[in-house]
Amino acid sequence: MAAVELHHWWYGGMRAIDAAMLGPVLRGRTGLRILDAGCGTGGDALFLQRYGAVVGVDYSDDAARLGAGRIPGMFARGSVLSLPFADDTFDLVTSFDVLYHRAVPSEVAALAEARRVMRPGGRLLMRLPAYEFLRSRHDRQVHTRRRYTARTAKQLLAESGFFVERTSYALSLLFPIPLAQRLLERVTPDHGDESAMGAPAPLLNAALRWPMALEAAWIGMGGSLPFGLSIICLAHSGKFAKAVVKPRIRRTSAPLNSPL
């Protein structure tokens, strides 16, 4: 991941889609405090810096070594089930392909913790892998506990106190490729730990970004996609600032014969 995530077509394409989801709600806002919960090796945290000051948190030793180098001074070690931050700290929390992991036994607990550290009016951008029938050897490599549908993703957010604002699948135009790959895996030898994270040849890498750029453009115009390899959800924290009601001052007229 650390070797390829800054130039691989999938990472670049997903960040374009992330930007398309965030654009309408963050347009014109500056100086946001952002948490990338489960930041991995820090590539997404670098992308999020366009919106404000980013803190990345991850439980992995490898992430601590690699991520801290990419976002020096802005990396914290910790679990998404017990975030090392005070209540009402962040304007935006992101969770990019984290909650599916076998190290996260309860998505609702992790989402409730994300909501705890969000300020009133804050947003969550969450991404998850789609469809159990797409489970592959890559899922074994990255320790996937489960895959999701848009419906189950929205249910998890609602159970955690969030208001879902937008949901879409992603990687729809290229969907036949991973589908064919999964079917092919069922009839070909398994070579164990052979990595699925390698970057393709430069021309192919560039070509594969175009369909995702089209998806990002469509989502940026308010559209959504009905199926795909990933699910992306934008949700409101469901926390609102308390209105400050100033006490009313009763004005009484002095008697006409009172001294001035």
Secondary structure, 3 states (H helix, E strand, C coil): CCCCCCCCHHHHHHHHHHHHHHHHHHCCCCCEEEEEECCCCCHHHHHHCCCEEEEEEECCHHHHHHHHHHCCCCEEECECCECCCCCCCEEEEEEECCCCECCCCCHHHHHHHHHHCEEEEEEEEEEEEECHHHCCHHHHHCCECCCECHHHHHHHHHHCCCEEEEEEEECCCCCHHHHHHHHHHCCCCCCCCCCCCCCCCHHHHHHHHHHHHHHHHHHHCCCCCCCCCEEEEEEECCCCCCCCCCCCCCCCCCCCCCCC
